[in-house]
C-alpha cells in the first residue's frame, strides 16, 4: 500500500523593495545615516587621540626658564626691542624679569607662553576641520567652540603638527576685541622637548571690535589696533626645578 504524498505549499518569498512601498528609500536613508555616524565617530575619535597626544607632549615639560627678545611692529608706535627672562611652571605659573620695569605689561600672554592643555580643559567642544599647511608643515585643523558664553575665547582654531604633536598656529576670534593669531616655530631642547624658538603674534582690530581711539597706550595691549609682536626664545633650561617663591615676587 502506497503512503499518500502530502503536497506542501511553497513558502512565499518577500521582496521588500517591491512589496513595501518606500522600503528602498528607507534603506537608503539608513545607509546614509550609518555612514555619517561612522564618519562622525571616526572624526571624534581622531580628535580625542590627537588632543591626548598633544597634552602628553606639553605635560612632559614641568618647568622651564628662557630668555626672550620681543620686537613690536605696531602702527603709530615706536618701541625698542625688549629683553625679558621668563619662568614657567605647571600649571600656568609665569614670572617675568625685564630690563625695563613693566615693559611686559603690554605684551599678549598667549604669544609669550602657551599651553594648549589649559584650553582643552576649559570647556570646549572640539571638531576636526580637515588638513592645512603652515609653512611646509602639514597640520590637522581643530576648531574649539566654547560651551559657555562666559569663556573669554569663544572660538579657537588650532593647527596641530601631528609629527611633533605641537600647535603650529592658534587663531582667536575675538581676542580683546581683535582678530588675532599666533604662529610658532619650534626647536628640540635637550633632544626631547619641542619648545618654541620663535612666535609671531598678529592682531587686527579692524576685523573685530574697535579699541579706544587716539594714540595707543603702551602699557595696555587692549588699546593697540593692529600690528604684530615677534618673540624669539633662547637659552632654555627645562625641568631643572623652579621654586614657587619665584612666582610670588612683585
HELIX and SHEET records of a PDB file:
HELIX    1   1 UNK A   16  UNK A   19  1                                   4    
HELIX    2   2 UNK A   23  UNK A   59  1                                  37    
HELIX    3   3 UNK A  103  UNK A  106  5                                   4    
HELIX    4   4 UNK A  109  UNK A  112  1                                   4    
HELIX    5   5 UNK A  116  UNK A  120  1                                   5    
HELIX    6   6 UNK A  205  UNK A  207  5                                   3    
HELIX    7   7 UNK A  221  UNK A  223  5                                   3    
HELIX    8   8 UNK A  244  UNK A  248  5                                   5    
SHEET    1   A10 UNK A  93  UNK A  98  0                                        
SHEET    2   A10 UNK A  82  UNK A  89 -1                                        
SHEET    3   A10 UNK A  63  UNK A  74 -1                                        
SHEET    4   A10 UNK A 226  UNK A 238 -1                                        
SHEET    5   A10 UNK A 193  UNK A 204 -1                                        
SHEET    6   A10 UNK A 178  UNK A 189 -1                                        
SHEET    7   A10 UNK A 166  UNK A 175 -1                                        
SHEET    8   A10 UNK A 155  UNK A 161 -1                                        
SHEET    9   A10 UNK A 137  UNK A 146 -1                                        
SHEET   10   A10 UNK A 124  UNK A 134 -1                                        
END                                                                             
